[in-house]
Amino acid sequence: MGVVGVFLRGLLMGAADIVPGVSGGTVAFITGIYDTLLDSIRSVNIAFFRKVVTLDIAGAWEQVNGGFLVPLLLGVVTSIFSLAQVVSWILTHYPVPLWAFFFGLILASALVLLQSVQQWHPIRILCLMAGTAVALSIALSASVGLEMGYGGVFLAAFLAICAMILPGISGSFILVLLGMYNAVLLAIKSLDVTFILVFMIGAVCGLMCFSRLLHWLLERFQQATMAVLTGFLFGSLAVVWPWKRVLVWIERSNGELKPAQQLPVMPADFELYTGQDPQMLLCLSLMVAGFAVVWFVHARWGSSAAGG
């Protein structure tokens, strides 16, 4: 896998992580770099920092697979900073078609992940159901409105980054639930250096902790863990379902109302509750397009990239 290929995967991961309901971990999995990503993150440890301090740059680079991790992170950062404003605008002006496209992406990703679980039996089926139930409970939860301040920023980043590397659980949606999503987007668009630095420190700490736990689970309970992750994806379909009814509204600091809790509904009910056109033909077309994109990416790059 070349540097350009890794960078492009990073671009896709960054784009996914911006959107509530879409996971960068899902993109890493369907493009075949998930195991390599976890190994590289896990390699950032005391030994790595010791090499950096002693100026053993070559050793540090080799330990974290720098030829993979650096272009991937550059792709993620490039995507986030270049697309944050675009995605925010689309979500504001064309939310239903955009969610339809992402619904197709997530459904196809769930089916790809489903294929990775072998020899289904009652325990693995229970793991699948448990993962689905957890994702559904997160998807249908109301925002908690985490207190602002740099402590809140650090905690939000710590929790969100754990979700970002899980296929099926969206880190940006965790930020929505914590009431921090708009604040993070605003900080990125306005280049609030202090906010971004605190957020990055929280994210790094979260990555260091959670990547080790996830690696341990995949090492010892690989099939059961994959079943749970597959359930996460299926459950997260409720987040990206295009037609939703708002159950709870909250008021922003500027007086604008925003949804705090939403319930998926059928297109006809969506039109009844909101008075908006469900745009059925467009949405179904975009679902199919999203589905096709994932299957193409997986068929083209997934298997060949699996080994890193």
FIMAR-214886 format. One record per residue (C-alpha): residue number from 1; x negated, y negated, z; chain; residue in one letter. Coordinates in nm, 3 decimals. Each point is the difference from the previous one (the first is absolute). Layout:
residues N
 pos    east   north      up unit code
 NUM       X       Y       Z    A    A
...
END
This chain:
residues 308
 pos    east   north      up unit code
   1   0.000   0.000   0.000    A    M
   2  -0.154  -0.328  -0.112    A    G
   3  -0.013  -0.333   0.179    A    V
   4   0.265  -0.147  -0.231    A    V
   5   0.236   0.290   0.072    A    G
   6  -0.044  -0.047   0.376    A    V
   7   0.052  -0.378  -0.032    A    F
   8   0.323   0.055  -0.195    A    L
   9   0.126   0.237   0.268    A    R
  10  -0.078  -0.272   0.254    A    G
  11   0.204  -0.248  -0.203    A    L
  12   0.295   0.241   0.005    A    L
  13  -0.038   0.060   0.375    A    M
  14  -0.013  -0.373   0.074    A    G
  15   0.307  -0.066  -0.212    A    A
  16   0.185   0.279   0.180    A    A
  17  -0.099  -0.123   0.346    A    D
  18   0.147  -0.346  -0.065    A    I
  19   0.352   0.135  -0.055    A    V
  20   0.208   0.109   0.303    A    P
  21   0.087   0.366  -0.054    A    G
  22  -0.292   0.095  -0.225    A    V
  23  -0.314   0.156   0.149    A    S
  24  -0.356  -0.038  -0.122    A    G
  25  -0.059   0.346   0.149    A    G
  26   0.254   0.135  -0.248    A    T
  27  -0.195  -0.148  -0.290    A    V
  28  -0.324   0.145   0.139    A    A
  29   0.162   0.342   0.019    A    F
  30   0.157   0.012  -0.346    A    I
  31  -0.324  -0.126  -0.160    A    T
  32  -0.202   0.272   0.172    A    G
  33  -0.225  -0.208   0.229    A    I
  34   0.175   0.049   0.334    A    Y
  35  -0.249   0.245   0.154    A    D
  36  -0.297  -0.203  -0.125    A    T
  37   0.153  -0.317   0.146    A    L
  38   0.051   0.158   0.343    A    L
  39  -0.355   0.139   0.003    A    D
  40  -0.147  -0.339  -0.093    A    S
  41   0.198  -0.185   0.268    A    I
  42  -0.088   0.262   0.261    A    R
  43  -0.369  -0.041  -0.084    A    S
  44   0.002  -0.357   0.133    A    V
  45  -0.121   0.091   0.349    A    N
  46  -0.277  -0.077   0.249    A    I
  47  -0.259   0.168  -0.222    A    A
  48   0.105  -0.223  -0.289    A    F
  49  -0.033  -0.321   0.203    A    F
  50  -0.336   0.120   0.135    A    R
  51  -0.125   0.034  -0.357    A    K
  52   0.131  -0.345  -0.087    A    V
  53  -0.170  -0.158   0.304    A    V
  54  -0.332   0.172  -0.084    A    T
  55   0.038  -0.119  -0.361    A    L
  56   0.027   0.356  -0.132    A    D
  57   0.239  -0.127  -0.267    A    I
  58  -0.051   0.296  -0.232    A    A
  59   0.082   0.244   0.279    A    G
  60   0.307  -0.199   0.105    A    A
  61   0.118  -0.022  -0.362    A    W
  62  -0.038   0.375  -0.047    A    E
  63   0.173   0.083   0.329    A    Q
  64   0.323  -0.184  -0.088    A    V
  65  -0.013   0.092  -0.370    A    N
  66  -0.042  -0.369  -0.084    A    G
  67   0.023   0.063  -0.373    A    G
  68   0.361   0.105   0.062    A    F
  69   0.109  -0.207   0.300    A    L
  70  -0.130  -0.344  -0.108    A    V
  71   0.164  -0.013  -0.346    A    P
  72   0.320   0.144   0.149    A    L
  73   0.012  -0.272   0.268    A    L
  74  -0.085  -0.266  -0.259    A    L
  75   0.296   0.121  -0.206    A    G
  76   0.232  -0.007   0.302    A    V
  77  -0.108  -0.351   0.106    A    V
  78   0.014  -0.133  -0.358    A    T
  79   0.351   0.136  -0.043    A    S
  80   0.129  -0.133   0.332    A    I
  81  -0.132  -0.353  -0.051    A    F
  82   0.102  -0.021  -0.366    A    S
  83   0.343   0.163   0.028    A    L
  84   0.127  -0.119   0.339    A    A
  85   0.168  -0.309  -0.142    A    Q
  86   0.133   0.183  -0.309    A    V
  87   0.153   0.286   0.199    A    V
  88   0.147  -0.243   0.251    A    S
  89   0.164  -0.193  -0.287    A    W
  90   0.141   0.316  -0.164    A    I
  91   0.136   0.125   0.332    A    L
  92   0.174  -0.335   0.046    A    T
  93   0.148  -0.034  -0.349    A    H
  94   0.038   0.355  -0.136    A    Y
  95   0.008   0.232   0.303    A    P
  96   0.244   0.265  -0.125    A    V
  97  -0.180   0.089  -0.327    A    P
  98  -0.336  -0.003   0.179    A    L
  99   0.126   0.238   0.271    A    W
 100   0.143   0.225  -0.272    A    A
 101  -0.343   0.027  -0.162    A    F
 102  -0.162   0.081   0.334    A    F
 103   0.271   0.256   0.076    A    F
 104  -0.108   0.189  -0.312    A    G
 105  -0.364  -0.026   0.107    A    L
 106   0.066   0.135   0.349    A    I
 107   0.232   0.281  -0.116    A    L
 108  -0.260   0.125  -0.246    A    A
 109  -0.272  -0.032   0.265    A    S
 110   0.207   0.207   0.243    A    A
 111   0.039   0.275  -0.257    A    L
 112  -0.375  -0.007  -0.071    A    V
 113  -0.069   0.034   0.371    A    L
 114   0.258   0.278   0.029    A    L
 115  -0.200   0.206  -0.248    A    Q
 116  -0.305  -0.015   0.226    A    S
 117   0.174   0.197   0.278    A    V
 118  -0.038   0.373  -0.050    A    Q
 119   0.194   0.295   0.143    A    Q
 120   0.297  -0.176   0.154    A    W
 121   0.127   0.159   0.322    A    H
 122   0.222  -0.122   0.289    A    P
 123  -0.278  -0.187   0.185    A    I
 124  -0.101  -0.195  -0.310    A    R
 125   0.361  -0.071  -0.086    A    I
 126   0.045  -0.138   0.352    A    L
 127  -0.310  -0.217  -0.051    A    C
 128   0.150  -0.130  -0.326    A    L
 129   0.327  -0.080   0.176    A    M
 130  -0.182  -0.166   0.291    A    A
 131  -0.201  -0.223  -0.235    A    G
 132   0.317  -0.095  -0.186    A    T
 133   0.180  -0.081   0.325    A    A
 134  -0.286  -0.219   0.128    A    V
 135  -0.021  -0.195  -0.328    A    A
 136   0.378  -0.044  -0.010    A    L
 137   0.006  -0.128   0.358    A    S
 138  -0.270  -0.254  -0.088    A    I
 139   0.177  -0.097  -0.323    A    A
 140   0.334  -0.062   0.171    A    L
 141  -0.143  -0.180   0.304    A    S
 142   0.050  -0.368   0.066    A    A
 143  -0.293  -0.242   0.013    A    S
 144  -0.138  -0.044   0.349    A    V
 145  -0.146  -0.348  -0.050    A    G
 146  -0.350   0.045   0.140    A    L
 147  -0.126  -0.309   0.180    A    E
 148  -0.242  -0.206  -0.208    A    M
 149  -0.345  -0.083   0.124    A    G
 150  -0.326   0.170  -0.084    A    Y
 151   0.069   0.288   0.238    A    G
 152   0.319   0.072  -0.193    A    G
 153  -0.188  -0.031  -0.332    A    V
 154  -0.262   0.252   0.118    A    F
 155   0.265   0.249   0.118    A    L
 156   0.204  -0.036  -0.317    A    A
 157  -0.308   0.067  -0.214    A    A
 158  -0.100   0.298   0.216    A    F
 159   0.342   0.164  -0.042    A    L
 160   0.050  -0.095  -0.364    A    A
 161  -0.334   0.133  -0.123    A    I
 162   0.078   0.338   0.157    A    C
 163   0.314   0.010  -0.211    A    A
 164  -0.179  -0.123  -0.312    A    M
 165  -0.223   0.309  -0.021    A    I
 166   0.295   0.235   0.052    A    L
 167   0.181   0.111  -0.315    A    P
 168   0.361  -0.105   0.043    A    G
 169  -0.026  -0.249   0.287    A    I
 170  -0.045  -0.355  -0.124    A    S
 171  -0.227  -0.226   0.199    A    G
 172   0.170  -0.308  -0.140    A    S
 173   0.337   0.135   0.113    A    F
 174  -0.142   0.044   0.351    A    I
 175  -0.091  -0.370  -0.019    A    L
 176   0.361  -0.073  -0.098    A    V
 177   0.127   0.194   0.303    A    L
 178  -0.242  -0.191   0.223    A    L
 179   0.113  -0.331  -0.149    A    G
 180  -0.352  -0.073  -0.130    A    M
 181   0.033   0.062  -0.375    A    Y
 182   0.072  -0.358  -0.106    A    N
 183  -0.268  -0.134   0.233    A    A
 184  -0.260   0.229  -0.157    A    V
 185   0.105  -0.092  -0.356    A    L
 186  -0.015  -0.370   0.090    A    L
 187  -0.346   0.041   0.154    A    A
 188  -0.126   0.170  -0.317    A    I
 189   0.151  -0.262  -0.231    A    K
 190  -0.130  -0.290   0.211    A    S
 191  -0.337   0.166   0.075    A    L
 192   0.038  -0.033   0.378    A    D
 193  -0.350   0.128   0.078    A    V
 194   0.047   0.050   0.377    A    T
 195   0.328   0.188  -0.042    A    F
 196  -0.146   0.219  -0.277    A    I
 197  -0.315   0.073   0.205    A    L
 198   0.199   0.110   0.308    A    V
 199   0.226   0.210  -0.223    A    F
 200  -0.302   0.165  -0.164    A    M
 201  -0.155   0.082   0.338    A    I
 202   0.325   0.162   0.113    A    G
 203   0.022   0.192  -0.326    A    A
 204  -0.357   0.128   0.028    A    V
 205   0.057   0.116   0.358    A    C
 206   0.320   0.176  -0.107    A    G
 207  -0.176   0.170  -0.289    A    L
 208  -0.285   0.123   0.218    A    M
 209   0.240   0.157   0.250    A    C
 210   0.272   0.138  -0.221    A    F
 211  -0.215   0.137  -0.284    A    S
 212  -0.170   0.231   0.250    A    R
 213   0.332   0.125   0.136    A    L
 214   0.137   0.057  -0.348    A    L
 215  -0.317   0.182  -0.111    A    H
 216   0.022   0.225   0.308    A    W
 217   0.362   0.085  -0.079    A    L
 218  -0.079   0.076  -0.366    A    L
 219  -0.297   0.215   0.102    A    E
 220   0.196   0.215   0.246    A    R
 221   0.362  -0.022  -0.115    A    F
 222  -0.036  -0.090  -0.366    A    Q
 223   0.324   0.148  -0.136    A    Q
 224   0.216  -0.110   0.293    A    A
 225  -0.146  -0.353  -0.021    A    T
 226   0.066  -0.014  -0.374    A    M
 227   0.359   0.109   0.066    A    A
 228   0.042  -0.285   0.250    A    V
 229  -0.152  -0.249  -0.247    A    L
 230   0.234   0.127  -0.271    A    T
 231   0.289  -0.061   0.238    A    G
 232  -0.128  -0.354   0.057    A    F
 233   0.026  -0.064  -0.373    A    L
 234   0.351   0.138  -0.033    A    F
 235   0.114  -0.199   0.304    A    G
 236  -0.156  -0.319  -0.131    A    S
 237   0.230   0.014  -0.304    A    L
 238   0.254  -0.173   0.225    A    A
 239  -0.233  -0.300   0.018    A    V
 240  -0.028  -0.044  -0.377    A    V
 241   0.362   0.088  -0.089    A    W
 242   0.098  -0.301  -0.216    A    P
 243   0.352  -0.055   0.131    A    W
 244   0.022  -0.093   0.367    A    K
 245   0.249  -0.159   0.236    A    R
 246  -0.140  -0.237   0.262    A    V
 247   0.113   0.095   0.350    A    L
 248  -0.202  -0.252   0.203    A    V
 249  -0.135  -0.342  -0.095    A    W
 250  -0.265  -0.196   0.187    A    I
 251  -0.086  -0.368  -0.034    A    E
 252  -0.350  -0.104  -0.099    A    R
 253  -0.176  -0.296   0.160    A    S
 254   0.102  -0.217  -0.298    A    N
 255   0.368   0.086   0.050    A    G
 256   0.018   0.242  -0.294    A    E
 257   0.176   0.333   0.057    A    L
 258  -0.173   0.325  -0.088    A    K
 259   0.115   0.366   0.027    A    P
 260  -0.111   0.175   0.319    A    A
 261   0.180   0.331  -0.055    A    Q
 262   0.142   0.146  -0.321    A    Q
 263   0.200   0.310  -0.091    A    L
 264  -0.022   0.172  -0.341    A    P
 265   0.334   0.000  -0.183    A    V
 266   0.132   0.114  -0.338    A    M
 267  -0.016  -0.251  -0.290    A    P
 268   0.377  -0.060   0.005    A    A
 269  -0.010  -0.073   0.374    A    D
 270  -0.299  -0.229  -0.052    A    F
 271   0.204  -0.207  -0.245    A    E
 272   0.292  -0.002   0.244    A    L
 273  -0.208  -0.114   0.300    A    Y
 274  -0.229  -0.246  -0.178    A    T
 275   0.197  -0.111  -0.306    A    G
 276  -0.311   0.066  -0.212    A    Q
 277  -0.028   0.204  -0.317    A    D
 278  -0.169   0.335   0.086    A    P
 279  -0.169  -0.004  -0.344    A    Q
 280   0.047   0.373  -0.035    A    M
 281  -0.147   0.050  -0.347    A    L
 282  -0.308  -0.210   0.070    A    L
 283  -0.058   0.163   0.340    A    C
 284   0.038   0.355  -0.131    A    L
 285  -0.241  -0.080  -0.283    A    S
 286  -0.254  -0.138   0.246    A    L
 287   0.040   0.305   0.226    A    M
 288  -0.082   0.224  -0.295    A    V
 289  -0.293  -0.224  -0.091    A    A
 290  -0.139   0.013   0.355    A    G
 291   0.043   0.377   0.008    A    F
 292  -0.182   0.035  -0.333    A    A
 293  -0.288  -0.223   0.113    A    V
 294  -0.075   0.223   0.301    A    V
 295   0.015   0.321  -0.199    A    W
 296  -0.226  -0.148  -0.268    A    F
 297  -0.254  -0.126   0.255    A    V
 298   0.002   0.332   0.187    A    H
 299  -0.032   0.203  -0.320    A    A
 300  -0.276  -0.225  -0.136    A    R
 301  -0.209  -0.064   0.312    A    W
 302   0.138   0.192   0.298    A    G
 303  -0.151   0.344  -0.044    A    S
 304  -0.328  -0.112  -0.154    A    S
 305  -0.062  -0.251   0.277    A    A
 306   0.084   0.224   0.288    A    A
 307  -0.355   0.082   0.077    A    G
 308  -0.108  -0.368   0.009    A    G
END
